[in-house]
């Protein structure tokens, strides 16, 4: 029904549909942000400590991943590695880290 009204040229319905889509997309991004924050607070910081990325070694990451693999699912491990990889990439772009430690694991 909405598609017929959009095709008929009713701009109020088209605008409402776009607004609904944008709102849903924003909520999905917000949910992903909350999930990432929870993983950082509950798994990454307690597991790796509050050390700087520059001081992080491949051995540290290996030990941490082995510990997390005991309790976390493979999708959670993938998300954790993605978060850590993006953090390192951002720091490399600012010349604060010289190498990607996560890729050495």
DSSP file (Angstrom, degrees, kcal/mol; ACC not computed):
  #  RESIDUE AA STRUCTURE BP1 BP2  ACC     N-H-->O    O-->H-N    N-H-->O    O-->H-N    TCO  KAPPA ALPHA  PHI   PSI    X-CA   Y-CA   Z-CA
    1    1 A X     >        0   0    0      0, 0.0     4,-1.9     0, 0.0     5,-0.1   0.000 360.0 360.0 360.0 -43.3    0.0    0.0    0.0
    2    2 A X  H  >  +     0   0    0      1,-0.2     4,-2.4     2,-0.2     5,-0.2   0.904 360.0  54.3 -64.1 -39.8    2.8    2.4    0.9
    3    3 A X  H  > S+     0   0    0      1,-0.2     4,-2.5     2,-0.2    -1,-0.2   0.880 106.9  50.8 -63.5 -37.6    4.6    1.6   -2.4
    4    4 A X  H  > S+     0   0    0      2,-0.2     4,-1.9     1,-0.2    -1,-0.2   0.898 110.4  49.3 -65.7 -39.3    1.5    2.5   -4.4
    5    5 A X  H  <>S+     0   0    0     -4,-1.9     5,-2.2     2,-0.2     4,-0.3   0.876 111.1  49.8 -67.8 -36.3    1.1    5.8   -2.6
    6    6 A X  H ><5S+     0   0    0     -4,-2.4     3,-1.4     1,-0.2    -2,-0.2   0.931 111.9  47.9 -66.1 -44.3    4.8    6.6   -3.3
    7    7 A X  H 3<5S+     0   0    0     -4,-2.5    -2,-0.2     1,-0.3    -1,-0.2   0.828 104.8  60.7 -64.6 -30.9    4.4    5.7   -7.0
    8    8 A X  T 3<5S-     0   0    0     -4,-1.9    -1,-0.3    -5,-0.2    -2,-0.2   0.560 121.8-107.8 -74.3  -6.5    1.2    7.9   -7.1
    9    9 A X  T < 5 +     0   0    0     -3,-1.4     2,-1.1    -4,-0.3    -3,-0.2   0.741  63.2 154.5  90.9  23.8    3.4   10.8   -6.1
   10   10 A X    >>< -     0   0    0     -5,-2.2     4,-1.7     1,-0.2     3,-0.6  -0.740  22.5-170.0 -85.6 102.4    2.3   11.4   -2.5
   11   11 A X  H 3> S+     0   0    0     -2,-1.1     4,-2.9     1,-0.2     5,-0.2   0.785  79.3  62.8 -66.8 -27.3    5.4   13.1   -1.1
   12   12 A X  H 3> S+     0   0    0      2,-0.2     4,-1.9     1,-0.2    -1,-0.2   0.893 106.5  44.6 -66.0 -37.0    4.2   12.9    2.5
   13   13 A X  H <> S+     0   0    0     -3,-0.6     4,-2.4     2,-0.2    -1,-0.2   0.905 113.8  49.7 -71.5 -41.7    4.2    9.1    2.4
   14   14 A X  H  X S+     0   0    0     -4,-1.7     4,-2.3     2,-0.2    -2,-0.2   0.916 112.0  48.5 -62.2 -42.6    7.6    9.0    0.6
   15   15 A X  H  X S+     0   0    0     -4,-2.9     4,-2.5     1,-0.2    -1,-0.2   0.907 110.8  50.7 -64.0 -41.2    9.1   11.4    3.3
   16   16 A X  H  X S+     0   0    0     -4,-1.9     4,-2.2    -5,-0.2    -1,-0.2   0.892 109.9  50.6 -64.1 -39.2    7.6    9.3    6.1
   17   17 A X  H  X S+     0   0    0     -4,-2.4     4,-2.2     2,-0.2    -2,-0.2   0.911 111.6  47.1 -65.1 -42.8    9.2    6.1    4.5
   18   18 A X  H  X S+     0   0    0     -4,-2.3     4,-2.8     2,-0.2     5,-0.2   0.916 111.8  50.8 -63.7 -42.8   12.6    7.8    4.3
   19   19 A X  H  X S+     0   0    0     -4,-2.5     4,-2.4     1,-0.2    -2,-0.2   0.901 110.2  49.7 -62.8 -40.4   12.4    9.1    7.8
   20   20 A X  H  X S+     0   0    0     -4,-2.2     4,-2.3     2,-0.2    -1,-0.2   0.908 112.0  48.3 -63.7 -42.3   11.5    5.6    9.0
   21   21 A X  H  X S+     0   0    0     -4,-2.2     4,-2.4     2,-0.2    -2,-0.2   0.923 112.4  47.8 -64.6 -44.7   14.4    4.1    7.2
   22   22 A X  H  X S+     0   0    0     -4,-2.8     4,-2.3     1,-0.2    -2,-0.2   0.898 111.9  50.4 -64.2 -40.3   16.9    6.7    8.5
   23   23 A X  H  X S+     0   0    0     -4,-2.4     4,-2.2    -5,-0.2    -1,-0.2   0.915 111.0  48.3 -63.9 -43.1   15.6    6.1   12.0
   24   24 A X  H  X S+     0   0    0     -4,-2.3     4,-2.0     1,-0.2    -2,-0.2   0.904 111.9  49.6 -64.7 -40.9   16.0    2.4   11.8
   25   25 A X  H  X S+     0   0    0     -4,-2.4     4,-2.2     1,-0.2    -1,-0.2   0.901 110.5  50.2 -65.0 -40.4   19.5    2.7   10.4
   26   26 A X  H  X S+     0   0    0     -4,-2.3     4,-2.3     1,-0.2    -1,-0.2   0.893 109.6  50.9 -65.0 -39.5   20.4    5.1   13.2
   27   27 A X  H  X S+     0   0    0     -4,-2.2     4,-2.4     2,-0.2    -1,-0.2   0.880 108.9  51.7 -65.9 -37.3   19.1    2.7   15.8
   28   28 A X  H  X S+     0   0    0     -4,-2.0     4,-2.2     2,-0.2    -2,-0.2   0.923 111.0  47.3 -64.5 -43.3   21.1   -0.2   14.3
   29   29 A X  H  X S+     0   0    0     -4,-2.2     4,-2.2     1,-0.2    -2,-0.2   0.894 112.1  50.6 -64.2 -39.3   24.3    1.9   14.4
   30   30 A X  H  X S+     0   0    0     -4,-2.3     4,-2.4     2,-0.2    -2,-0.2   0.898 109.7  50.1 -65.7 -40.6   23.5    2.9   18.0
   31   31 A X  H  X S+     0   0    0     -4,-2.4     4,-2.1     2,-0.2    -2,-0.2   0.894 110.6  49.8 -64.5 -39.8   23.0   -0.7   19.0
   32   32 A X  H  X S+     0   0    0     -4,-2.2     4,-2.4     2,-0.2    -2,-0.2   0.888 110.0  51.5 -65.6 -38.5   26.3   -1.7   17.4
   33   33 A X  H  X S+     0   0    0     -4,-2.2     4,-2.5     2,-0.2    -2,-0.2   0.919 109.8  48.6 -63.8 -43.8   28.0    1.1   19.3
   34   34 A X  H  X S+     0   0    0     -4,-2.4     4,-2.2     1,-0.2    -2,-0.2   0.890 110.9  51.1 -63.4 -38.9   26.6   -0.1   22.6
   35   35 A X  H  X S+     0   0    0     -4,-2.1     4,-2.2     2,-0.2    -2,-0.2   0.915 110.7  48.4 -64.9 -42.5   27.7   -3.6   21.8
   36   36 A X  H  X S+     0   0    0     -4,-2.4     4,-2.4     2,-0.2    -2,-0.2   0.918 110.8  50.7 -63.6 -43.2   31.2   -2.5   21.1
   37   37 A X  H  X S+     0   0    0     -4,-2.5     4,-2.6     1,-0.2     5,-0.2   0.905 110.1  50.4 -61.0 -40.7   31.4   -0.4   24.2
   38   38 A X  H  X S+     0   0    0     -4,-2.2     4,-2.6     1,-0.2     5,-0.3   0.911 110.4  48.8 -65.4 -41.6   30.2   -3.4   26.3
   39   39 A X  H  X>S+     0   0    0     -4,-2.2     4,-2.1     2,-0.2     5,-1.8   0.894 112.6  48.7 -64.9 -38.8   32.8   -5.7   24.7
   40   40 A X  I  <>S+     0   0    0     -4,-2.4     5,-2.6     3,-0.2     6,-0.3   0.947 116.9  41.1 -64.4 -48.1   35.6   -3.1   25.4
   41   41 A X  I  <5S+     0   0    0     -4,-2.6     5,-0.3    -5,-0.2    -2,-0.2   0.851 124.5  35.6 -70.5 -35.0   34.5   -2.6   29.0
   42   42 A X  I  <5S+     0   0    0     -4,-2.6    -1,-0.2    -5,-0.2    -2,-0.2   0.732 134.3  10.9 -94.2 -23.6   33.8   -6.2   29.8
   43   43 A X  I  X5S+     0   0    0     -4,-2.1     4,-1.5    -5,-0.3    -3,-0.2   0.754 122.0  45.3-124.7 -46.4   36.5   -8.1   27.8
   44   44 A X  I  ><S+     0   0    0     -5,-1.8     4,-3.0     2,-0.2     5,-0.4   0.968 115.4  41.8 -74.2 -52.0   39.2   -6.0   26.3
   45   45 A X  H  ><S+     0   0    0     -5,-2.6     4,-1.6     1,-0.2     6,-0.1   0.940 119.6  43.4 -64.2 -47.6   40.2   -3.7   29.2
   46   46 A X  H  4 S+     0   0    0     -6,-0.3    -1,-0.2    -5,-0.3    -2,-0.2   0.878 119.5  45.0 -64.4 -33.4   40.0   -6.4   31.9
   47   47 A X  H  < S+     0   0    0     -4,-1.5    -2,-0.2     1,-0.2    -1,-0.2   0.897 125.8  27.0 -78.3 -41.1   41.9   -8.8   29.7
   48   48 A X  H >< S-     0   0    0     -4,-3.0     3,-0.6     1,-0.2    -3,-0.2   0.517 102.9-135.6 -99.3  -6.1   44.6   -6.6   28.3
   49   49 A X  T 3<  -     0   0    0     -4,-1.6    -1,-0.2    -5,-0.4    -2,-0.1  -0.214  41.1 -61.8  77.4-175.9   44.8   -4.2   31.2
   50   50 A X  T 3  S+     0   0    0     -4,-0.1    -1,-0.2    -3,-0.1     2,-0.1  -0.064  87.3 136.8 -98.6  33.3   45.0   -0.5   30.8
   51   51 A X    <   -     0   0    0     -3,-0.6     2,-0.1    -6,-0.1     5,-0.1  -0.411  60.0 -99.6 -78.1 158.5   48.3   -0.6   29.0
   52   52 A X    >   -     0   0    0      1,-0.1     3,-0.6    -2,-0.1     4,-0.3  -0.389  23.9-120.7 -74.4 153.3   49.0    1.5   26.0
   53   53 A X  G >  S+     0   0    0      1,-0.2     3,-1.2     2,-0.2    -1,-0.1   0.835 112.6  62.5 -63.0 -31.8   48.7    0.1   22.5
   54   54 A X  G 3  S+     0   0    0      1,-0.3    -1,-0.2    43,-0.1    44,-0.1   0.846 105.4  46.1 -62.8 -33.1   52.3    1.0   21.9
   55   55 A X  G <  S+     0   0    0     -3,-0.6     2,-0.3     2,-0.1    -1,-0.3   0.431  87.7 112.5 -89.1   0.6   53.4   -1.3   24.7
   56   56 A X    <   -     0   0    0     -3,-1.2     2,-0.2    -4,-0.3    45,-0.1  -0.578  50.7-161.7 -78.7 132.2   51.2   -4.2   23.5
   57   57 A X     >  -     0   0    0     -2,-0.3     4,-1.9     1,-0.1     5,-0.2  -0.706  31.6-113.8-110.5 164.1   53.1   -7.3   22.3
   58   58 A X  H  > S+     0   0    0     -2,-0.2     4,-2.5     1,-0.2     5,-0.1   0.855 118.1  56.4 -63.1 -34.5   51.9  -10.2   20.1
   59   59 A X  H  > S+     0   0    0      2,-0.2     4,-2.5     1,-0.2     5,-0.2   0.900 104.6  52.3 -64.1 -40.5   52.5  -12.5   23.1
   60   60 A X  H  > S+     0   0    0      1,-0.2     4,-2.2     2,-0.2    -2,-0.2   0.929 112.1  45.3 -59.2 -45.4   50.1  -10.4   25.2
   61   61 A X  H  X S+     0   0    0     -4,-1.9     4,-2.9     2,-0.2     5,-0.2   0.888 111.0  53.3 -67.7 -39.5   47.4  -10.6   22.6
   62   62 A X  H  X S+     0   0    0     -4,-2.5     4,-2.3     2,-0.2    -2,-0.2   0.930 111.2  45.6 -60.9 -46.1   48.0  -14.4   22.1
   63   63 A X  H  X S+     0   0    0     -4,-2.5     4,-2.0     2,-0.2    -2,-0.2   0.917 114.4  49.0 -63.5 -43.4   47.5  -15.0   25.8
   64   64 A X  H  X S+     0   0    0     -4,-2.2     4,-2.6    -5,-0.2    -2,-0.2   0.926 111.8  48.0 -63.3 -45.6   44.5  -12.8   26.0
   65   65 A X  H  X S+     0   0    0     -4,-2.9     4,-2.3     1,-0.2    -1,-0.2   0.889 110.1  52.2 -64.1 -39.4   42.9  -14.5   22.9
   66   66 A X  H  X S+     0   0    0     -4,-2.3     4,-0.6    -5,-0.2    -1,-0.2   0.898 111.9  46.9 -62.9 -39.8   43.5  -17.9   24.3
   67   67 A X  H >X S+     0   0    0     -4,-2.0     3,-0.9     1,-0.2     4,-0.5   0.917 113.8  47.1 -67.3 -43.7   41.9  -16.9   27.6
   68   68 A X  H >X S+     0   0    0     -4,-2.6     4,-2.9     1,-0.2     3,-1.0   0.828 102.0  65.3 -67.6 -31.4   38.9  -15.4   25.8
   69   69 A X  H 3< S+     0   0    0     -4,-2.3    -1,-0.2     1,-0.2    -2,-0.2   0.727  92.4  64.1 -64.8 -21.1   38.5  -18.4   23.5
   70   70 A X  H << S+     0   0    0     -3,-0.9    -1,-0.2    -4,-0.6    -2,-0.2   0.834 121.6  15.6 -70.6 -31.6   37.6  -20.5   26.6
   71   71 A X  H << S+     0   0    0     -3,-1.0     2,-0.2    -4,-0.5    -2,-0.2   0.651 110.8  79.5-117.3 -21.6   34.4  -18.6   27.3
   72   72 A X  S  < S-     0   0    0     -4,-2.9     2,-0.1    -5,-0.1     0, 0.0  -0.590  73.0-119.4 -96.6 152.6   33.6  -16.5   24.2
   73   73 A X     >  -     0   0    0     -2,-0.2     4,-2.4     1,-0.1     5,-0.2  -0.335  33.2-104.8 -78.1 168.3   31.9  -17.6   21.0
   74   74 A X  H  > S+     0   0    0      1,-0.2     4,-2.1     2,-0.2     5,-0.1   0.853 121.8  53.0 -66.0 -33.2   33.7  -17.4   17.6
   75   75 A X  H  > S+     0   0    0      2,-0.2     4,-2.1     1,-0.2    -1,-0.2   0.890 109.1  49.2 -68.8 -37.5   31.5  -14.4   16.6
   76   76 A X  H  > S+     0   0    0      2,-0.2     4,-2.6     1,-0.2    -2,-0.2   0.912 110.4  50.5 -65.9 -41.7   32.5  -12.6   19.9
   77   77 A X  H  X S+     0   0    0     -4,-2.4     4,-2.5     1,-0.2    -2,-0.2   0.901 109.6  51.5 -61.5 -39.9   36.1  -13.3   19.3
   78   78 A X  H  X S+     0   0    0     -4,-2.1     4,-2.0     1,-0.2    -1,-0.2   0.905 110.7  47.6 -62.8 -42.2   35.8  -12.0   15.8
   79   79 A X  H  X S+     0   0    0     -4,-2.1     4,-2.5     2,-0.2    -2,-0.2   0.898 110.9  51.7 -65.9 -40.8   34.2   -8.8   17.1
   80   80 A X  H  X S+     0   0    0     -4,-2.6     4,-2.4     1,-0.2    -2,-0.2   0.926 111.4  46.5 -61.9 -44.8   36.9   -8.4   19.8
   81   81 A X  H  X S+     0   0    0     -4,-2.5     4,-2.7     1,-0.2    -1,-0.2   0.876 111.4  52.7 -66.3 -36.1   39.7   -8.7   17.2
   82   82 A X  H  X S+     0   0    0     -4,-2.0     4,-2.6     2,-0.2    -2,-0.2   0.920 109.8  47.7 -64.5 -43.8   37.9   -6.3   14.9
   83   83 A X  H  X S+     0   0    0     -4,-2.5     4,-2.1     2,-0.2    -2,-0.2   0.932 115.0  45.4 -62.6 -46.0   37.6   -3.7   17.7
   84   84 A X  H  X S+     0   0    0     -4,-2.4     4,-2.3     2,-0.2    -2,-0.2   0.902 112.6  51.3 -65.3 -40.7   41.3   -4.1   18.6
   85   85 A X  H  X S+     0   0    0     -4,-2.7     4,-2.6     1,-0.2    -2,-0.2   0.918 110.8  47.9 -62.6 -44.3   42.4   -4.0   14.9
   86   86 A X  H  X S+     0   0    0     -4,-2.6     4,-2.3     2,-0.2    -1,-0.2   0.880 110.5  52.4 -65.1 -37.4   40.4   -0.8   14.3
   87   87 A X  H  X S+     0   0    0     -4,-2.1     4,-1.8    -5,-0.2    -2,-0.2   0.922 111.9  45.3 -62.9 -43.6   41.9    0.8   17.4
   88   88 A X  H  X S+     0   0    0     -4,-2.3     4,-2.5     2,-0.2    -2,-0.2   0.899 110.6  54.1 -67.7 -40.4   45.4   -0.1   16.2
   89   89 A X  H  X S+     0   0    0     -4,-2.6     4,-1.9     1,-0.2    -2,-0.2   0.909 108.3  49.5 -59.9 -42.4   44.7    1.2   12.7
   90   90 A X  H  X S+     0   0    0     -4,-2.3     4,-0.7     1,-0.2    -1,-0.2   0.893 112.5  47.1 -64.4 -38.9   43.6    4.5   14.1
   91   91 A X  H  <>S+     0   0    0     -4,-1.8     5,-2.7     1,-0.2     6,-0.7   0.850 109.3  53.9 -72.2 -33.3   46.7    4.9   16.2
   92   92 A X  H ><5S+     0   0    0     -4,-2.5     3,-1.6     1,-0.2    -2,-0.2   0.875 102.7  57.8 -66.1 -35.9   48.9    3.9   13.2
   93   93 A X  H 3<5S+     0   0    0     -4,-1.9    -1,-0.2     1,-0.3    -2,-0.2   0.761 109.5  45.1 -64.5 -23.8   47.3    6.6   11.2
   94   94 A X  T 3<5S-     0   0    0     -4,-0.7    -1,-0.3    -3,-0.4    -2,-0.2   0.237 116.0-115.8-102.4  11.5   48.5    9.1   13.8
   95   95 A X  T < 5S+     0   0    0     -3,-1.6    -3,-0.2     2,-0.2    -2,-0.1   0.808  83.7 118.7  57.7  34.5   52.0    7.5   14.0
   96   96 A X  S   <S+     0   0    0     -5,-2.7     2,-0.4     1,-0.2    -4,-0.2   0.633  73.3  40.4 -99.3 -18.3   51.5    6.4   17.6
   97   97 A X        -     0   0    0     -6,-0.7    -1,-0.2    -9,-0.1    -2,-0.2  -0.987  64.8-159.7-130.0 140.6   51.9    2.7   16.9
   98   98 A X  S    S+     0   0    0     -2,-0.4     2,-0.3     1,-0.2    -1,-0.1   0.729  70.9  19.0 -95.3 -23.4   54.5    1.3   14.5
   99   99 A X  S    S-     0   0    0    -45,-0.1     2,-1.1   -11,-0.0    -1,-0.2  -0.969  76.7-105.7-147.1 160.0   53.0   -2.1   13.7
  100  100 A X    >>  -     0   0    0     -2,-0.3     3,-0.8     1,-0.2     4,-0.5  -0.743  31.3-177.1 -89.2  98.0   49.8   -4.1   13.8
  101  101 A X  G >4 S+     0   0    0     -2,-1.1     3,-1.2     1,-0.2     4,-0.4   0.840  78.5  63.0 -64.0 -34.8   50.3   -6.4   16.7
  102  102 A X  G >4 S+     0   0    0      1,-0.3     3,-0.8     2,-0.2    -1,-0.2   0.797  97.8  56.7 -65.4 -27.5   46.9   -8.1   16.1
  103  103 A X  G <4 S+     0   0    0     -3,-0.8    -1,-0.3     1,-0.2    -2,-0.2   0.670  97.6  62.7 -77.4 -15.9   48.1   -9.4   12.7
  104  104 A X  G <<        0   0    0     -3,-1.2    -1,-0.2    -4,-0.5    -2,-0.2   0.583 360.0 360.0 -82.3  -9.8   51.0  -11.1   14.3
  105  105 A X    <         0   0    0     -3,-0.8    -1,-0.2    -4,-0.4    -2,-0.1   0.451 360.0 360.0 -87.8 360.0   48.7  -13.4   16.3
